[in-house]
Structures are given as structure tokens and as C-alpha cells.
Amino acid sequence: MTELYAVYGASGCGRSLMPVARSQLKRSGIDAEIVFIDDSLSAEAMINSHRAMNYAAFKAHPAVKKQVLIAIANSQVREKISMQLEQDAIELWSVQADNVVLMDQVEIAEGAALSPFVSITSNIKIGKCFHANLYSYVEHDCVIGDFVTFAPGVKCNGNIHIEDHAYIGTGAVIKQGTPDQPLVIGRGAIVGMGAVVTKSVPAGVTVVGNPARILEKK
């Protein structure tokens, strides 16, 4: 076998993305196996009709070309795994559902996971290992950093800058910025489920509610 593809992570995120990955290979006319990588395994197993193995076994596999989609929700873990893959000269794999909409002048770095019904409109730049879950959208003139995660149904409107490792919760709405004053979601910030963000969010904080406000630690 010359090619081997993998979905790294066999929890809910990985099992949801495996059919998307499988469909992409089929559309591309690539006849190759896709396996799960799960580091909790000491021996090979079967998960949803796919072989599952730990990273050491995947790394030792004799395939000439290997590509990996990191399907792990925790962005810090995604970054750590991406660094390990780079060190081992294994390529990041980008996967998108067949009904994803991409418009004009969209740049997306390697390792993206775009779930069904995601729309990314025009003039958008997105960093590595971006996760966009079901029914999320990114509107025009947005800049999104590395290892950003969108839960299902995120509404990211125009002229928004989202910095590395930010997490946007299910159903959150981010109000559009302006070309001269983009709305900024700071590095590592968390936007809670259903929050309505009307102004910039500082790095590292959690915001909740409508309008979104900083959740104070007790």
C-alpha cells in the first residue's frame, strides 16, 4: 500500500468526521484506506468499520505517503499533535464535506475540518487546523488564526478577526465589524453557547449571554 490516511481521534469528533473524510477520498478517486488513530489503544481494534491503531503503529506502517486529519476538539492538543506530525514528516490532511460552500479568495491553511453545511464566503483567510462544525458560516473579510474551533451553528459575520486557539460555542452569533475597525476575538477566548457577541472580546476570557459579557471567576 502506497498511501494511508488517518483521522486522529476516535471520540465523537473523529467518528463524525470519518464519513466526511471517506466521502472526500471517494470524490477524489483515491483508493486508499483510512484508519483511526487512538492513543488509548494498546492493540489494533475496529471502530465503525475502520481499523484503529495507536500513533506508534500508524507511524511504523510502511505506507509511502501518510496524511492525517486531527479530529480532536481541544485546540491545545491539536497543536501538540500537529507539531509531532511535522517532526515525523507526516502531512496534515484537510477534509471538507461535499456540500461545503467556498466562495472567492478564500485561503485555508492545512489540516482544516469542514463539516456538512458549512459556508465560507469571500475574501477570508483561515489558519491551520481550523474546525468548522455543522451549519457554521464565516462571512466576508474575516481573518481566523490557527487552531480555532467553531461548534455547530456558529454565525461569524463580516470583518471579524479571531485569534489563535479561540473556541466559539454552539449557536453563537458574532456581530460584524467594519473594515477600519474589525471586531476581534482574542487569543484563547471562549464564546459560550448561544452568546451574542456585539463587541471585541479580550484574550483568554470566557463570554456568555446576550449581549455577551465576561464570565467572572468566583
C-alpha positions in Angstrom: 0.0 0.0 0.0 1.5 3.3 -1.0 -1.0 5.7 0.7 -2.6 5.6 4.2 -4.9 8.3 5.5 -6.0 8.7 9.2 -8.5 10.5 11.4 -6.6 11.2 14.6 -9.1 10.8 17.4 -11.9 8.2 17.7 -14.2 10.1 20.1 -17.3 11.9 18.9 -15.4 14.5 16.8 -13.4 11.8 15.0 -16.4 9.5 14.4 -18.4 12.4 13.0 -15.6 13.4 10.6 -14.7 9.9 9.4 -17.7 9.7 6.9 -16.8 13.2 5.6 -13.2 12.1 5.1 -14.2 8.8 3.4 -16.6 10.7 1.1 -13.8 13.1 0.1 -11.4 10.3 -0.9 -14.2 8.7 -3.0 -14.9 12.0 -4.8 -11.2 12.4 -5.4 -10.9 8.9 -6.9 -8.4 7.9 -4.3 -8.5 4.2 -3.5 -6.7 4.2 -0.1 -7.5 3.0 3.4 -8.5 5.4 6.2 -7.8 4.4 9.8 -8.5 5.9 13.2 -5.5 6.8 15.4 -6.4 6.4 19.1 -3.6 6.6 21.6 -5.7 4.8 24.3 -5.3 1.6 22.3 -2.6 -0.9 23.1 -3.7 -3.2 20.2 -5.4 -2.7 16.9 -9.2 -2.6 17.1 -12.2 -1.9 14.7 -14.3 1.3 15.1 -17.2 2.0 12.8 -15.8 -0.5 10.3 -12.4 1.2 10.2 -9.1 -0.1 11.6 -8.0 1.8 14.7 -4.4 1.9 16.0 -2.2 4.0 18.2 0.2 6.6 16.8 3.2 4.4 17.1 1.6 1.7 15.0 0.5 4.3 12.4 4.0 5.8 12.3 5.5 2.3 11.8 3.2 1.5 8.9 5.1 1.0 5.7 2.9 3.3 3.5 5.0 5.7 1.5 2.5 8.6 1.8 0.6 9.3 5.0 -1.9 12.1 5.7 -3.6 12.9 9.0 -6.7 14.9 9.9 -6.6 15.8 13.6 -10.2 15.4 14.8 -9.8 16.5 18.4 -11.8 19.4 19.8 -9.2 20.6 22.3 -7.1 23.1 20.3 -4.0 22.8 22.5 -3.9 19.0 21.8 -4.4 19.7 18.1 -1.4 22.0 18.2 0.7 19.4 20.1 -0.2 16.6 17.6 0.4 18.9 14.6 3.9 19.5 15.9 4.5 15.8 16.3 3.3 15.1 12.8 5.6 17.8 11.4 8.5 16.4 13.3 7.8 12.9 11.8 7.3 14.4 8.3 3.7 13.3 8.1 1.3 15.6 6.2 -1.7 17.3 7.7 -4.9 16.4 5.8 -7.7 18.9 5.1 -11.2 17.4 4.8 -14.4 19.1 3.7 -18.0 17.8 3.2 -19.2 17.7 -0.4 -21.9 20.4 0.3 -19.5 22.9 1.9 -19.7 26.3 0.1 -16.4 28.2 -0.6 -16.7 31.5 -2.5 -14.0 33.9 -3.8 -10.5 34.5 -2.5 -10.6 32.0 0.4 -7.3 30.9 1.9 -7.4 28.0 4.3 -4.2 26.5 5.8 -3.6 22.8 6.1 -5.5 20.5 8.5 -8.9 22.0 8.2 -12.1 20.0 9.1 -15.2 21.5 7.4 -18.3 19.6 8.3 -21.5 19.4 6.3 -23.5 22.6 5.5 -20.6 24.9 6.3 -20.4 28.2 4.2 -17.2 30.3 3.9 -17.9 33.3 1.7 -15.4 35.7 0.1 -12.0 37.3 1.0 -11.3 35.2 4.0 -8.0 33.9 5.5 -8.0 31.0 7.9 -5.1 29.4 9.7 -4.1 25.8 10.3 -6.3 23.0 11.8 -9.5 25.0 11.7 -12.6 23.1 12.8 -16.0 24.3 11.5 -18.8 22.2 12.7 -22.2 21.6 11.1 -24.1 24.6 9.8 -21.4 27.2 10.7 -20.6 30.1 8.5 -17.8 32.7 8.0 -18.8 35.9 6.2 -16.7 38.2 4.1 -13.4 39.8 5.1 -12.7 37.7 8.2 -9.2 36.6 9.4 -9.1 33.5 11.5 -5.9 32.3 13.3 -4.5 28.8 13.9 -6.3 26.1 15.9 -9.7 27.9 16.1 -12.8 25.8 16.8 -16.4 26.5 15.7 -19.0 24.4 17.4 -22.2 23.7 15.3 -24.3 26.7 14.1 -21.7 29.5 14.6 -22.6 32.7 12.8 -19.4 34.6 12.2 -20.3 37.8 10.3 -18.1 40.1 8.2 -14.9 41.9 9.2 -14.1 39.8 12.3 -10.6 38.8 13.4 -10.4 35.6 15.5 -7.1 34.9 17.1 -5.3 31.5 17.7 -7.0 28.9 19.9 -10.3 30.7 20.3 -13.4 28.5 20.8 -16.8 29.6 19.6 -19.7 27.7 21.1 -22.8 26.2 19.5 -25.2 28.8 18.1 -23.1 31.8 19.0 -23.5 34.9 16.9 -20.7 37.4 16.3 -21.7 40.8 15.1 -19.9 42.2 12.1 -17.1 44.7 12.4 -16.1 47.3 9.9 -13.2 47.4 7.5 -11.4 50.1 9.6 -12.4 48.5 12.9 -12.8 44.7 12.8 -14.4 43.0 15.8 -11.7 40.9 17.5 -12.0 37.7 19.4 -8.7 37.4 21.4 -6.3 34.5 21.6 -7.7 31.6 23.6 -11.0 33.3 24.3 -14.2 31.2 24.7 -17.5 32.3 23.4 -20.3 30.4 25.2 -23.1 28.5 23.6 -25.8 30.9 22.2 -23.8 34.0 23.1 -24.4 37.2 21.1 -21.1 39.0 20.7 -21.5 42.7 20.0 -18.0 44.0 20.8 -14.4 42.7 20.9 -13.5 40.0 23.4 -10.1 40.1 25.2 -7.7 37.2 25.0 -8.2 34.3 27.4 -11.6 35.2 28.8 -15.0 33.5 28.6 -18.0 35.4 27.4 -21.7 34.3 27.8 -25.2 35.7 27.3 -27.0 38.2 25.1 -25.3 40.6 24.8 -22.2 38.6 25.6 -20.4 39.7 28.8 -17.3 38.3 30.6 -17.9 35.5 32.9 -16.2 36.4 36.1 -14.4 33.7 38.0 -15.8 33.1 41.5 
